[in-house]
Amino acid sequence: MKSNRGIEGTHAFAAQSAADAIASALDELKGQESGESYVRTAAYASGPAYGLLLDAASPGWTRTVRASDNPAVLLMRALGVQPSADAAAAATRYRGAELRAAEEQREQERQARIAELRRRFVDGPVLVMPGGGGGFSDSHGAVVIPNVGTIWFGDYRQKGPWGALEANNGVLVSTDGRTRRLPAPVRRDDGAISGDGWTLKVAPGWVVREGPRRGDYEVVRQ
């Protein structure tokens, strides 16, 4: 792999050249713009972009950076950028009114989406199972329900003492990580239970039983 003079962040080691690193960072930023959510994914796009800008503006920054440093602040210092004294004028230059209208519309859509997901994963019939275990999860498109947890919509494969879970249409992980929720099951087979976009193979010593609410189920140790 080629060494890139002036590209000193670890992100650059995955690219064959400075141009490739920049093109990759731009692609990631563009891809994030079309995503449904920045939950647990924002750093994957902004991190490489900030790193490349800092490589150019402040060579050697990786040798002095601290965990508490803010990349945006580091870049401002490196470039000598000062916050605008007139926020309203700055907003006008960047089409502030259009951006505000777009963000307000986005927020309305987000709230409607959260309400729909709350009906599906919280208020409606669900399967409640333990948290913990280990495996693979894709955070793209994740949605946070305030004071409840995060719904993962990408591929989600986890194993634990309770068995093995595979899902691709939403898993609600509680804020404290102690439980998972899935839309109530529609089919039960020997050793497996499944629903909308998910399958759970229950380990020996564990059972699926009716939950405390009508229509709910729960996975518990036998």
C-alpha positions as CSV (number, residue, x, y, z in Angstrom):
1,M,0.0,0.0,0.0
2,K,1.3,3.4,-1.0
3,S,2.5,5.9,1.6
4,N,0.7,9.3,1.3
5,R,2.8,12.3,2.2
6,G,0.5,14.7,4.1
7,I,-2.1,12.1,4.8
8,E,-1.3,11.1,8.4
9,G,-4.6,10.0,9.9
10,T,-5.1,6.2,10.3
11,H,-8.1,6.5,7.9
12,A,-5.7,7.1,5.1
13,F,-4.0,3.7,5.4
14,A,-7.1,2.1,3.9
15,A,-6.7,4.1,0.6
16,Q,-4.1,3.7,-2.2
17,S,-3.6,7.5,-2.6
18,A,-4.6,10.8,-1.2
19,A,-7.1,11.2,-4.1
20,D,-8.7,7.8,-3.2
21,A,-9.0,8.8,0.4
22,I,-10.8,12.0,-0.5
23,A,-13.1,10.3,-3.0
24,S,-14.0,7.7,-0.4
25,A,-14.7,10.3,2.3
26,L,-16.9,12.3,-0.2
27,D,-18.8,9.1,-1.1
28,E,-19.5,8.4,2.6
29,L,-20.7,11.9,3.2
30,K,-23.0,11.7,0.2
31,G,-24.4,8.3,1.3
32,Q,-25.2,9.6,4.8
33,E,-27.3,12.4,3.3
34,S,-29.8,10.0,1.9
35,G,-30.0,7.9,5.1
36,E,-33.0,7.8,7.4
37,S,-30.9,8.4,10.5
38,Y,-27.5,9.5,11.8
39,V,-27.9,7.4,15.0
40,R,-24.6,5.6,15.7
41,T,-23.4,6.3,12.1
42,A,-22.5,10.0,12.0
43,A,-18.9,9.4,12.9
44,Y,-18.4,7.0,10.1
45,A,-18.9,9.9,7.6
46,S,-17.7,12.9,9.5
47,G,-14.6,11.2,11.0
48,P,-12.7,10.5,7.8
49,A,-13.7,13.9,6.4
50,Y,-12.5,15.8,9.4
51,G,-9.3,13.6,9.5
52,L,-8.4,14.5,5.9
53,L,-9.0,18.2,6.4
54,L,-6.9,18.1,9.6
55,D,-4.2,16.2,7.7
56,A,-4.0,19.1,5.3
57,A,-4.4,22.0,7.8
58,S,-2.5,20.6,10.7
59,P,0.1,17.9,9.8
60,G,1.0,15.8,12.8
61,W,-2.3,16.4,14.6
62,T,-2.7,12.7,15.4
63,R,0.3,12.8,17.7
64,T,-1.2,15.4,20.0
65,V,-5.0,14.7,19.7
66,R,-6.8,13.8,22.9
67,A,-10.0,11.8,23.4
68,S,-11.8,14.9,24.7
69,D,-10.9,17.0,21.6
70,N,-13.6,18.1,19.2
71,P,-12.5,17.6,15.5
72,A,-14.5,20.6,14.4
73,V,-12.8,22.9,17.0
74,L,-9.4,21.5,16.1
75,L,-10.1,22.3,12.4
76,M,-11.3,25.8,13.3
77,R,-8.1,26.5,15.2
78,A,-5.9,25.1,12.5
79,L,-7.5,27.3,9.8
80,G,-7.9,30.3,12.0
81,V,-11.7,30.3,11.6
82,Q,-13.6,32.6,13.9
83,P,-17.4,32.2,14.6
84,S,-19.5,34.8,12.8
85,A,-20.4,37.9,14.9
86,D,-23.7,38.1,12.9
87,A,-25.4,34.7,13.0
88,A,-28.4,35.9,11.1
89,A,-26.3,37.2,8.2
90,A,-24.3,34.0,8.1
91,A,-27.5,32.0,8.0
92,T,-28.7,34.0,5.1
93,R,-25.5,33.2,3.1
94,Y,-26.2,29.5,3.6
95,R,-29.9,29.6,2.8
96,G,-30.9,29.4,6.4
97,A,-34.6,29.9,5.8
98,E,-34.7,27.0,3.4
99,L,-32.7,24.8,5.7
100,R,-34.9,25.6,8.7
101,A,-38.1,24.8,6.7
102,A,-36.5,21.5,5.5
103,E,-35.5,20.6,9.0
104,E,-38.9,21.4,10.5
105,Q,-40.5,19.1,7.8
106,R,-37.9,16.4,8.6
107,E,-38.7,16.7,12.3
108,Q,-42.5,16.3,11.7
109,E,-41.7,13.2,9.6
110,R,-39.4,11.9,12.3
111,Q,-42.0,12.3,15.0
112,A,-44.6,10.5,12.9
113,R,-42.1,7.7,12.3
114,I,-41.4,7.4,16.0
115,A,-45.1,7.3,16.9
116,E,-45.6,4.4,14.3
117,L,-42.6,2.5,15.7
118,R,-43.8,3.0,19.3
119,R,-47.1,1.4,18.3
120,R,-45.2,-1.5,16.7
121,F,-42.5,-2.2,19.2
122,V,-43.8,-0.8,22.5
123,D,-47.6,-0.4,22.7
124,G,-48.6,-3.4,20.5
125,P,-48.1,-7.1,21.1
126,V,-44.3,-7.9,21.4
127,L,-41.9,-10.6,22.2
128,V,-39.6,-9.6,25.1
129,M,-36.3,-11.3,25.4
130,P,-33.1,-10.8,27.3
131,G,-30.3,-8.5,26.2
132,G,-26.6,-9.4,26.3
133,G,-24.8,-12.0,24.2
134,G,-22.7,-11.1,21.2
135,G,-22.7,-11.1,17.4
136,F,-23.2,-8.7,14.5
137,S,-25.4,-5.6,14.1
138,D,-25.7,-3.0,11.4
139,S,-26.5,0.5,12.8
140,H,-27.5,2.1,9.5
141,G,-31.1,3.4,9.7
142,A,-31.3,3.0,13.5
143,V,-34.0,5.0,15.2
144,V,-34.0,6.1,18.8
145,I,-37.3,6.1,20.8
146,P,-36.7,8.5,23.6
147,N,-36.7,7.0,27.1
148,V,-37.2,3.5,25.6
149,G,-34.3,2.4,23.4
150,T,-32.9,2.1,19.9
151,I,-34.4,0.1,17.0
152,W,-31.9,-1.5,14.8
153,F,-33.1,-2.1,11.2
154,G,-30.0,-3.5,9.5
155,D,-28.9,-7.1,9.7
156,Y,-28.9,-8.1,13.3
157,R,-27.5,-11.5,14.4
158,Q,-26.9,-12.2,18.1
159,K,-26.2,-15.3,20.2
160,G,-26.5,-15.7,24.0
161,P,-27.4,-18.2,26.7
162,W,-31.0,-17.8,25.6
163,G,-30.3,-19.0,22.0
164,A,-29.7,-17.3,18.6
165,L,-31.6,-14.3,17.0
166,E,-31.6,-13.2,13.4
167,A,-33.5,-10.2,12.3
168,N,-33.6,-7.7,9.4
169,N,-36.7,-5.7,10.0
170,G,-36.2,-4.1,13.4
171,V,-35.1,-5.0,16.9
172,L,-35.7,-2.7,19.8
173,V,-32.8,-2.7,22.3
174,S,-33.7,-1.1,25.6
175,T,-31.7,2.0,26.7
176,D,-30.0,0.0,29.4
177,G,-29.4,-3.0,27.1
178,R,-31.1,-5.5,29.4
179,T,-34.0,-6.4,27.0
180,R,-34.9,-6.7,23.3
181,R,-38.3,-6.3,21.8
182,L,-39.7,-7.7,18.6
183,P,-43.2,-7.6,17.0
184,A,-45.2,-10.5,18.4
185,P,-44.5,-13.9,16.8
186,V,-46.7,-15.2,14.1
187,R,-45.3,-18.7,13.9
188,R,-43.9,-21.2,16.4
189,D,-42.0,-24.3,15.4
190,D,-40.0,-26.9,17.3
191,G,-37.2,-25.0,19.0
192,A,-37.8,-21.8,17.0
193,I,-40.2,-18.9,17.0
194,S,-40.5,-16.3,14.2
195,G,-42.2,-13.1,13.3
196,D,-42.0,-10.2,10.9
197,G,-38.4,-10.3,9.7
198,W,-37.0,-12.3,12.6
199,T,-36.3,-15.8,13.8
200,L,-35.3,-16.9,17.3
201,K,-33.9,-20.3,18.1
202,V,-34.4,-20.9,21.8
203,A,-31.6,-22.6,23.7
204,P,-32.3,-25.7,25.8
205,G,-33.4,-24.6,29.3
206,W,-35.2,-21.6,28.0
207,V,-38.9,-21.3,27.0
208,V,-41.2,-18.8,25.3
209,R,-44.4,-18.1,27.3
210,E,-47.2,-15.6,27.4
211,G,-46.2,-12.3,28.8
212,P,-47.9,-10.1,31.4
213,R,-49.8,-8.2,28.8
214,R,-52.4,-9.7,26.5
215,G,-50.8,-10.7,23.2
216,D,-47.2,-10.4,24.6
217,Y,-44.7,-13.2,24.8
218,E,-41.4,-13.4,26.8
219,V,-38.3,-15.6,26.7
220,V,-37.4,-16.8,30.1
221,R,-35.2,-19.5,31.7
222,Q,-37.1,-22.7,32.3
